[in-house]
Amino acid sequence: MCATCGCSGHLPPADGQTENSHSHDHEHPHDHGYPHDHEHSHDHEHRHPHNEAHSHEHSKPPQHSHPAFSHAHSHQTTPTVERVAVEQHLLLENDLLARENRARLSGREVYTINLMSAPGAGKTSLLVRIVKELNLPTAVLEGDQESSLDADRIREVHVPVFQINTGTGCHLDANMVKHGILHLAPGFGSVLFVENVGNLVCPSLFDLGEHLRVVLFSVTEGADKPLKYPHMFRRADMVVFTKLDLLPYVEFDMDKAKTWVSAARPGVAIHETSVRSGAGLNELLSDLRRRFDQFRTEAARFV
Amino acid sequence: MHELALTRKMVQTAVETARGRRVVQVDLQVGELSGVSAEAVEFCFAACTQGTELDGAKLVITRIAGEGRCGACGKVFPVGPFNMVEGCCPGAFVQILRGEELVLSSLVLETP
């Protein structure tokens, strides 16, 4: 029964809900003696949590209450979302840490060399020869997924070494090197070699804070490596060919390899070496000493 | 798989940005010359987001084509991973203008 006028002309909706918008006509006599229609309609909006019962009042009767979880009127059920701009390069944190490393190392005049290559190109063998014959104070950070085998080889020649095991990681990052530096504490005016994980892909992306990026390229690999792994060669400062003593036994086009290396990184320093025969080692050692001297001269200018 | 480390970094950055709000969508730009495989990032995404605010979020990767400038003649040309080394002029260094992006550009978050 309509509480407005007492008529029984409308029934509640079939779902048992009191309707919240209705209009109806009814007739009844008035003292002015002629019949006419009254009409009213209203609608309303409300929002509330779904899990609680509630009641509300309309500006006009009837009053009613809604039981929990049984609404006939619609609510917006999809959550509202907003887009938030981030615009952050994923290597930002690594690059900031690398700068911190570089500043720390430069401040102590520690010339830092990042050695990278495919697995088995001869990084550790060359490194053992270099630290023995460089005649400069040196220290070594060794990066490998597992084991301390490489660090043991360096330790045999009485050079301070710290092994970083990356576990499942395929490269060193600036954070690992930061901890390595803090642990190893290379002396003022020394050369720090960082032997990266053997891999021509991942290490190329991660700046460690080094001053020189050296890529080893063994003649047992394909001469087209610079074309296949352009990222690595594009960012190299020096490319050292290794295992030159094996050249007679392998098909390796040195001219093509050098052309492609220079195309990837014009002006890159190139050395051709063999640890076994000793070829090219003196040239490499004197180049490293010259770069170290130049680095210290430049470092002194900023003091 | 440096993509695993980078995806972890992306999830960490997103969680820090979201501050407890649920992340509905992650928008990532991957340049063709970034050295990062978008497919590998997609592969790592589900594993890296488990139990975080990003669980179930949609990853939308926009690939950005490479573009470079020849160091010799100055010509700008499309660069793919296979002609990064040899540009139009022999022996000239190719300066990369676009395509090295690896950027978490935006997040779609539920409003509190």
Contacts between the chains, C-beta under 8 A, distances in Angstrom:
chain1	res1	chain2	res2	distance
A	79	B	22	7.9
A	79	B	110	4.8
A	79	B	111	7.2
A	80	B	110	7.3
A	80	B	111	4.6
A	81	B	24	5.3
A	81	B	108	5.2
A	81	B	109	6.4
A	81	B	110	5.5
A	81	B	111	6.4
A	82	B	108	7.2
A	82	B	109	5.9
A	82	B	111	5.4
A	83	B	106	5.3
A	83	B	107	7.2
A	83	B	108	5.2
A	83	B	109	7.9
A	84	B	17	6.4
A	84	B	106	6.2
A	84	B	107	5.0
A	84	B	108	7.7
A	84	B	109	5.6
A	85	B	105	7.2
A	85	B	106	5.0
A	86	B	13	6.8
A	86	B	14	7.5
A	86	B	17	5.7
A	86	B	104	4.8
A	86	B	105	6.4
A	86	B	106	5.7
A	86	B	107	5.9
A	87	B	103	6.4
A	87	B	104	7.6
A	87	B	105	5.8
A	87	B	106	7.6
A	88	B	13	5.8
A	88	B	103	6.7
A	88	B	104	5.1
A	89	B	101	7.7
A	89	B	102	6.0
A	89	B	103	5.3
A	90	B	6	5.0
A	90	B	9	5.1
A	90	B	10	5.5
A	90	B	13	7.4
A	90	B	102	4.9
A	90	B	103	7.2
A	90	B	104	6.3
A	91	B	6	7.6
A	91	B	102	6.4
A	93	B	9	6.8
A	168	B	1	7.8
A	168	B	4	7.6
A	169	B	5	6.5
A	170	B	1	5.8
A	170	B	2	6.1
A	171	B	2	5.8
A	171	B	5	7.8
A	173	B	5	7.1
A	201	B	2	7.1
A	201	B	35	7.0
A	202	B	1	7.6
A	202	B	2	3.7
A	204	B	35	6.4
A	205	B	2	6.1
A	205	B	35	5.3
A	205	B	36	7.7
A	206	B	2	7.6
A	226	B	85	6.0
A	227	B	82	7.4
A	227	B	85	5.7
A	227	B	86	7.9
A	230	B	81	6.8
A	230	B	84	4.3
A	230	B	85	5.1
A	231	B	33	7.9
A	231	B	35	4.5
A	231	B	84	8.0
A	233	B	85	7.5
A	234	B	84	6.7
A	234	B	85	7.7
A	260	B	85	6.4
A	262	B	91	6.6
A	263	B	85	4.7
A	263	B	86	5.5
A	263	B	90	7.6
A	263	B	91	6.2
A	264	B	84	7.5
A	264	B	85	4.6
A	265	B	93	7.5
A	266	B	71	7.3
A	266	B	91	6.5
A	266	B	92	7.1
A	266	B	93	4.5
